[in-house]
Amino acid sequence: MSRVLDGIRVLDFGRVIASAYCGTLLADMGADVIKVDRPGGEFDRFLGPLAPNGQALVYDLITPRNKRSITLDIRHPKGKTILEELIKRSDVVISGFTRPGNKLMGLEYDQLKKINSGIILVAISGFGQSGPYADRTSFDAIAQAESGAMSYTGFPGGPPTRSSVPFADFGTAILGAYGVTLALFHRERTGVGQMVDVSLMDTALTFVAGMGVVAEYSLFKHIRPQIGNHSFYTFTDSFEAKDGWVMISAIGNNLWKRFMGVIGREDLVDDPRLQDDMGRYENRGLIRPIVSDWISLHTVDEVLQMLEEARVPCGRVNTAREVINDPHIRAREMLVDVEYPGVGSVPLPGVPVKLSETPGRIETPAARLGEHNEEIYCSLLGYKSDDLITLEEEGVI
C-alpha cells in the first residue's frame, strides 16, 4: 500500500530527539529518509539507555527506524562536494544544529537554496534561527525551564520540576514534520522551497501560553503555583487504591454529579463551595480526603469499573510493565515488536497518526551505521566501489 510521502527524499542531519524524531515521522509516512552521520557515528549513538550489545536504544534502534544510513564528513572539502550532489537530488534537509552550526556545516537555507531552489530546510534548534538567543545551545530541559513550564510543575514546597517526558523535544519534532508537509504543499503549487524554523523554546512556550499561563499573569498578575497532580481550575487528581493508583478527572457539573453519585456523596453536589469547577479547584483540599478515603477501600479494577460505568474519565497509573501488555495499546499498534540482531525483540513506538487511505508503517528496522553507503553513493550519485574505498581511507565517509 502506498504511503503519502512516497517519492520524497530527506537528508537527515538530526541529532538527539527533536530533529531525529522529525525524520522518523516523515520516514513512517514513506519518505526516503537518509540519516547522515559523521564517520564513526554521532555522539548520540552512545547515549543511554543501552541495549545488551551496547547500542543506544533511542538513537540506534528507535528513531532511525525506516531510515537509510550513510556516513559523511560534510566539513571535509570532498564531503562538501558530495553534500551538494545529495542536496541537488533531495527534497528536504533536516538540521539539528544552532545557527552558527548550520553556517559551519554548510546547512544555512541561503546556502542550500543556491544549490537547489526547491529545497526545504527544517532548521530545528534550541532557540530558533533569529532573536537574541539564536546562537545559544539547548536541550529539552533548558526549554522547559525558560518557558516557565518548570516553575509550576511539582508539588507545593518542592523545587521547580521538569517533566520526565521531553515534551519540548517530541513536540518540536511533530511541529517540524507538520512544517515539512506545509512547505511541500506550497512547493507543489509554486515550485519554491523554504525554511521551516522550529525550536524547543518556541514549542515549550506555545504549550505553556496555550494553557493561558502567560495571559493569566498579564491580566491578573497571578503566577501559577505548584499543585502536584491536581489540575488548574477543575477537579483532577491521583488517588491510591488497595493495589495501585488511579487518576480521575471530573470536569464540569454533569461529571461532578455522576462522580459524587458513584462515591455516595450526593450531598456535596449542593454544597455552595463546590458549585462549579473553579469552586472545586479552590476547595480541592476539602474534596481530596473524601475521595481518597472512598478509593482506599477498593482495588484499582473496582474503581475503574464503577467510574467507567458512570462515564467518569479515569485511568490506571501504569508503569512500563503494564503499558507493554495493554490490550488497547496493542490493538492500536502503538507498540510494534521489531527484531534486532544481537538485541532481540524491541517494542518500538508505533505510528501515532492513523491515515485511512495511506497509512504509515514500520517497514524496516534501524540501519547499521553506514549500511547504505554503497547503495546511495553508487546508485544515486554514480560513484564506483573503488571511489568509496578511497573516500573511506581519506575519512570522508
C-alpha positions in Angstrom: 0.0 0.0 0.0 1.4 3.4 -0.9 2.3 6.0 1.7 1.6 9.7 1.4 5.3 10.8 1.3 6.5 8.1 -1.2 9.0 9.7 -3.6 10.1 12.5 -1.1 13.9 12.3 -0.3 15.1 13.7 3.0 18.7 14.2 4.2 18.5 13.8 8.0 21.2 15.5 10.0 19.1 15.2 13.1 20.7 14.7 16.5 19.3 13.6 19.8 15.5 13.6 19.9 13.8 16.6 18.3 15.4 16.6 14.9 15.9 12.8 14.8 12.3 12.0 15.6 11.1 14.6 13.0 12.9 12.4 10.4 11.2 9.3 11.9 7.8 10.8 11.4 8.5 11.5 7.8 10.0 8.1 7.2 7.0 6.4 8.7 4.9 8.1 6.1 7.0 6.9 3.2 9.7 9.5 2.7 13.2 8.1 1.8 15.0 9.5 4.8 18.8 9.2 4.6 20.3 9.6 8.1 23.7 11.2 7.7 26.3 10.6 10.5 29.9 11.6 10.6 32.4 8.7 10.1 32.3 6.7 13.3 28.9 7.9 14.3 27.5 10.9 16.1 27.7 11.3 19.9 24.0 10.4 20.4 24.7 6.9 19.3 26.5 6.4 22.6 23.8 7.8 24.9 21.8 5.6 27.3 19.7 3.6 27.7 21.9 1.0 26.0 20.8 -2.4 24.7 22.7 -5.6 25.8 25.0 -5.2 22.8 25.8 -1.6 23.7 23.6 0.1 21.1 21.7 3.1 22.1 18.0 2.1 22.3 16.6 5.5 21.4 19.2 6.8 18.9 20.4 3.5 17.4 17.2 1.4 17.3 14.1 3.6 17.8 14.4 7.0 16.0 16.4 5.6 13.0 13.7 3.0 12.0 12.6 3.2 8.4 15.7 5.3 7.5 18.7 4.5 5.4 22.2 5.3 6.9 25.3 6.8 5.4 28.4 8.3 6.8 29.8 11.6 5.5 32.1 14.3 6.9 30.5 17.4 5.4 33.3 19.7 6.7 35.8 17.8 4.6 36.4 19.5 1.1 35.3 16.3 -0.7 32.5 15.9 1.8 31.1 19.3 0.9 31.1 18.3 -2.8 29.2 15.1 -2.0 26.8 17.1 0.1 26.0 19.4 -2.8 25.3 16.4 -5.0 23.0 15.0 -2.4 21.1 18.3 -1.9 20.5 18.5 -5.7 18.7 15.2 -5.5 16.8 15.8 -2.3 13.6 17.5 -1.3 14.1 18.1 2.4 17.1 18.7 4.7 16.7 18.3 8.5 19.3 20.1 10.6 19.6 19.8 14.3 22.3 22.5 14.8 22.4 26.0 16.1 22.5 29.0 13.7 26.4 29.1 13.9 26.4 25.3 13.5 24.3 25.5 10.3 26.7 28.0 8.8 29.7 25.9 9.7 28.2 22.8 8.2 27.0 24.5 5.1 23.4 23.9 6.0 22.1 27.5 6.1 19.0 28.0 4.0 20.6 30.7 1.9 23.4 28.3 1.1 21.1 25.4 0.3 18.7 27.2 -2.0 21.6 28.3 -4.2 22.2 24.6 -4.9 18.5 23.6 -5.1 15.8 26.3 -5.3 13.2 23.8 -4.3 14.9 22.5 -1.2 13.1 22.6 2.2 15.2 23.1 5.2 13.8 22.1 8.6 16.0 24.0 11.0 15.5 22.5 14.5 17.3 24.2 17.3 17.0 25.3 20.9 16.0 28.9 20.4 15.4 29.3 16.6 17.2 31.0 13.7 16.5 34.6 14.8 16.3 36.6 18.0 18.9 37.4 20.7 19.2 33.7 21.9 19.6 32.2 18.4 23.2 31.2 18.9 22.7 29.5 22.3 22.8 25.8 22.7 20.0 24.0 24.4 18.3 20.7 25.3 14.7 19.9 26.3 15.3 20.6 30.0 16.5 24.1 29.2 13.4 24.9 27.2 11.2 23.5 29.9 12.9 25.9 32.4 13.0 29.0 30.3 9.4 28.7 29.0 8.1 28.8 32.6 6.8 25.2 32.5 9.1 24.0 35.4 8.0 26.9 37.7 4.6 25.4 38.4 5.3 21.7 37.9 5.8 19.6 41.0 4.3 19.5 44.5 3.9 22.5 46.8 7.1 23.4 48.6 9.2 21.3 46.2 11.8 22.6 43.8 10.9 23.6 40.2 10.3 20.3 38.4 10.8 19.2 34.8 8.6 16.7 33.1 10.5 13.4 32.6 8.7 13.2 29.2 10.7 15.5 27.0 7.7 17.3 25.6 9.7 20.1 24.1 11.7 17.6 22.1 8.9 15.5 20.8 6.6 18.5 20.3 9.2 20.2 18.2 9.7 17.1 16.1 6.0 17.0 15.4 5.8 20.7 14.5 8.9 20.2 12.3 7.2 17.4 10.4 4.0 19.5 10.2 6.0 22.3 8.8 7.5 20.0 6.1 4.1 19.0 4.9 3.0 22.6 4.7 6.2 23.5 2.8 5.8 20.6 0.4 2.2 21.7 -0.3 3.4 25.2 -1.0 6.2 23.9 -3.2 3.8 21.8 -5.2 1.9 24.9 -6.1 4.8 27.3 -6.6 7.9 25.2 -7.2 9.7 27.2 -4.4 11.2 25.7 -1.3 11.6 27.4 2.1 13.0 27.2 5.6 10.9 25.6 8.4 12.2 27.2 11.6 11.1 25.4 14.7 12.7 25.4 18.2 12.4 23.8 21.6 11.8 27.1 23.2 9.0 28.1 20.8 7.4 24.7 21.3 7.5 24.8 25.1 6.3 28.4 25.2 3.5 27.6 22.9 2.3 24.8 25.2 2.6 27.0 28.3 1.0 30.0 26.8 -1.6 27.9 25.1 -2.9 26.9 28.6 -3.4 30.6 29.5 -0.5 30.8 31.9 1.1 34.0 30.4 -2.3 35.6 29.7 -3.3 34.9 33.3 -0.3 36.8 34.6 -0.7 39.6 32.1 -4.3 40.2 33.1 -4.2 39.4 36.8 -0.5 39.3 37.8 -1.1 35.8 39.0 1.7 33.3 38.9 0.6 29.7 39.0 1.7 27.7 42.0 2.8 24.1 42.2 -0.3 21.9 42.8 1.1 18.4 42.3 -1.3 16.1 40.4 -4.3 18.5 40.7 -5.5 20.2 37.6 -5.8 24.0 37.4 -9.4 25.3 37.8 -11.0 21.8 37.6 -11.1 18.7 39.7 -8.4 16.2 38.7 -6.1 14.3 40.9 -4.5 10.9 41.6 -5.5 8.6 44.4 -4.1 5.4 46.0 -6.4 2.3 45.8 -5.7 -1.0 47.6 -3.3 -2.2 44.8 -2.2 0.8 42.9 -3.0 4.4 41.8 -5.9 5.9 39.9 -6.2 9.2 38.0 -9.6 10.8 38.0 -10.8 13.9 36.0 -14.3 15.1 36.9 -14.6 18.3 34.8 -17.9 20.1 34.5 -21.0 19.9 36.6 -22.5 16.8 34.9 -19.4 14.7 35.5 -19.1 16.0 39.1 -22.7 14.9 39.8 -22.1 11.5 38.4 -18.9 11.1 40.3 -20.5 12.1 43.6 -23.2 9.6 42.9 -20.7 6.8 42.5 -18.9 7.5 45.8 -22.2 8.1 47.6 -21.7 11.7 48.4 -24.7 13.3 46.6 -24.8 15.9 49.4 -21.6 17.5 48.0 -23.5 18.3 44.8 -25.4 21.0 46.6 -22.5 22.3 48.7 -22.3 26.0 47.9 -18.5 25.8 47.9 -18.5 23.2 45.1 -21.0 24.6 42.6 -18.6 24.9 39.7 -15.1 23.8 38.5 -13.5 26.9 40.0 -15.1 26.3 43.4 -14.0 22.7 43.3 -10.5 23.7 42.4 -10.3 26.3 45.2 -11.7 23.7 47.7 -9.7 20.8 46.5 -8.3 20.4 50.0 -11.9 19.6 51.2 -12.6 17.1 48.4 -9.3 15.1 48.3 -9.6 13.3 51.7 -13.2 12.4 51.0 -12.4 10.8 47.6 -9.2 9.3 49.0 -11.0 7.5 51.8 -13.5 6.1 49.3 -10.9 4.9 46.8 -8.7 3.3 49.6 -11.5 0.8 50.2 -11.3 -0.6 46.6 -8.9 -2.1 44.2 -8.0 -0.2 41.0 -10.1 -2.5 38.9 -13.1 -1.9 41.1 -12.7 1.9 41.0 -12.3 1.9 37.2 -15.3 -0.3 36.7 -17.6 1.8 38.8 -16.4 5.1 37.3 -16.4 3.9 33.7 -20.0 2.6 34.1 -20.9 6.2 35.2 -18.9 7.6 32.3 -16.5 9.5 34.6 -13.0 9.8 33.0 -10.5 7.7 34.9 -7.3 5.7 34.4 -4.8 3.4 36.0 -1.4 4.9 36.7 0.6 2.4 34.7 4.3 1.6 34.7 6.1 0.3 31.6 5.2 -3.2 32.9 1.5 -2.6 32.4 1.8 -0.5 29.3 3.7 -3.1 27.3 0.8 -5.6 27.7 -2.1 -3.2 27.5 -4.6 -4.6 25.0 -5.7 -1.2 23.7 -2.2 -0.1 23.1 -1.5 -3.3 21.2 -4.8 -3.1 19.3 -3.9 0.4 18.1 -0.4 -0.9 17.1 1.2 1.8 19.3 3.9 -0.7 20.2 5.3 -2.7 17.4 7.8 -5.5 18.1 10.8 -5.4 15.8 13.7 -7.9 15.9 17.3 -6.6 16.1 20.3 -8.9 15.7 22.2 -9.1 18.9 19.5 -7.4 20.9 16.2 -9.4 20.4 12.7 -8.1 20.1 12.3 -4.4 20.8 8.9 -2.7 21.2 9.1 0.4 19.1 6.6 3.2 19.3 4.0 2.8 16.6 2.8 5.4 14.1 0.6 7.8 16.0 -1.2 9.4 13.0 -3.7 6.9 11.6 -4.5 7.6 7.9 -7.3 5.6 6.4 -6.1 5.6 2.8 -2.3 6.0 3.0 -1.3 4.7 6.5 2.2 4.9 7.8 4.0 1.8 8.9 7.3 0.5 10.3 8.8 -1.2 7.3 12.5 -1.6 8.2 14.4 -1.7 11.5 17.1 0.9 12.1 20.0 0.5 9.8 23.6 -0.1 10.9 25.9 2.9 10.8 26.8 3.5 7.1 24.9 0.4 6.0 23.7 2.2 2.8 26.9 3.9 1.8 27.4 1.8 -1.3 23.7 1.8 -2.2 23.4 5.6 -2.1 26.8 6.8 -3.2 26.9 4.4 -6.1 23.3 4.0 -7.2 22.2 7.6 -6.5 25.4 9.6 -7.2 27.2 7.3 -9.6 30.3 6.7 -7.6 32.4 3.5 -8.2 33.3 1.0 -5.4 36.9 2.0 -5.7 35.9 5.6 -5.1 34.3 4.6 -1.9 37.4 2.8 -0.7 39.4 6.0 -1.3 36.8 8.2 0.4 36.8 5.9 3.4 40.6 5.9 3.6 40.6 9.7 3.5 38.0 9.9 6.3 35.3 11.5 4.1 32.8 8.6 4.6 
